[in-house]
Amino acid sequence: MLTFALQVPGGQQVYIDPDTGAVKYTQAHSAAQPEGSIQTGWTVSPGNGFGILSNSNGPFIACPAENDSYQVFIGLECVDFDDACLSFDALTSNVTEAGAWQYS
């Protein structure tokens, strides 16, 4: 299970939508997830002053979304992605303080 350093009581969990591969997180104060959600496969490998986040279910992929933003996906074998999508490496860092109250 992957979690974030947040201030909201109970935190939020990260999961992969089993139909689309979208990386999502639970609502604050709730652990509710769609049936079949994937929570496993997350690992952090040490890097030079950072970590490299990966998931054994597939590579990270970012696809254009609304308002010049991107939606992050895990490249599940059952999902096809548009040519406008990009694969990328996700980096992590160790923090001692929460970065946000919650994500929405």
Phi, psi and omega per residue, in radians:
M1 nan 2.426 3.119
L2 -1.918 2.303 3.113
T3 -2.263 2.854 3.112
F4 -1.905 2.740 3.027
A5 -1.445 1.694 -3.094
L6 -2.166 2.864 3.105
Q7 -1.615 -0.399 -3.056
V8 -1.092 2.302 3.136
P9 -1.000 2.338 -3.139
G10 1.553 -0.289 3.108
G11 1.122 -2.913 3.096
Q12 -2.415 2.548 3.136
Q13 -1.876 2.601 3.101
V14 -1.715 2.460 3.078
Y15 -2.561 2.891 3.108
I16 -1.928 2.231 3.084
D17 -1.168 2.164 -3.041
P18 -1.213 -0.328 -3.111
D19 -1.614 -0.594 -3.050
T20 -1.969 -0.334 -3.052
G21 1.430 0.028 -3.120
A22 -1.103 2.354 3.045
V23 -1.481 2.129 -3.076
K24 -2.328 3.013 3.076
Y25 -2.394 2.673 -3.117
T26 -1.193 2.772 3.040
Q27 -1.213 2.685 3.098
A28 -1.013 2.503 3.114
H29 1.189 0.266 -3.107
S30 -2.508 2.484 3.044
A31 -1.843 0.156 -3.076
A32 -1.127 2.329 3.116
Q33 -2.448 2.722 3.078
P34 -1.085 2.635 3.102
E35 -1.034 2.371 3.127
G36 1.497 0.045 3.133
S37 -0.992 2.548 -3.126
I38 -1.779 2.112 3.134
Q39 -1.923 -0.192 -2.992
T40 -1.743 2.994 3.046
G41 1.720 -0.090 -3.103
W42 -1.342 2.320 3.032
T43 -2.481 2.665 3.034
V44 -2.139 2.102 3.084
S45 -1.724 2.456 3.138
P46 -1.126 2.480 3.049
G47 -2.208 -2.904 -3.141
N48 -1.517 1.501 -3.115
G49 1.495 0.094 -3.137
F50 -2.698 3.126 3.046
G51 -2.125 2.778 3.091
I52 -1.926 2.017 -3.135
L53 -1.470 2.351 3.077
S54 -2.495 2.948 3.087
N55 -2.415 2.272 -3.076
S56 -1.209 -0.164 3.128
N57 -1.427 -0.225 3.114
G58 2.747 3.062 -3.119
P59 -1.376 2.816 3.024
F60 -1.315 2.392 3.114
I61 -2.382 2.380 3.093
A62 -2.047 2.269 -3.141
C63 -2.109 2.499 3.120
P64 -0.976 2.430 3.122
A65 -2.306 -2.892 -3.112
E66 -1.147 2.709 3.010
N67 0.971 0.733 3.111
D68 0.990 0.573 3.099
S69 -1.960 -3.136 3.125
Y70 -2.251 2.572 2.995
Q71 -1.768 2.320 3.136
V72 -1.604 2.377 3.119
F73 -2.256 2.835 2.882
I74 -1.861 2.276 -3.060
G75 -1.268 1.308 3.099
L76 -1.169 2.570 -3.119
E77 -1.069 -0.451 -3.075
C78 -1.481 0.017 -3.052
V79 -2.107 2.340 3.040
D80 -1.740 2.487 -3.120
F81 -2.075 2.567 3.133
D82 -1.184 2.719 3.104
D83 -1.119 -0.322 3.116
A84 -1.325 -0.189 -3.140
C85 -1.422 2.646 -3.090
L86 -2.179 2.428 2.991
S87 -1.516 2.654 -3.117
F88 -2.705 2.854 3.025
D89 -1.710 2.381 3.140
A90 -1.771 2.231 -3.138
L91 -1.823 2.642 3.107
T92 -2.200 2.871 3.003
S93 -2.489 2.670 3.082
N94 -1.414 2.335 3.115
V95 -2.208 2.686 3.110
T96 -1.925 -0.156 3.112
E97 -2.232 2.672 3.107
A98 -1.138 2.434 -3.126
G99 -1.562 -0.240 -3.119
A100 -2.838 2.849 3.028
W101 -1.221 -0.891 3.101
Q102 -2.790 2.872 3.030
Y103 -1.850 2.493 3.122
S104 -2.349 nan nan
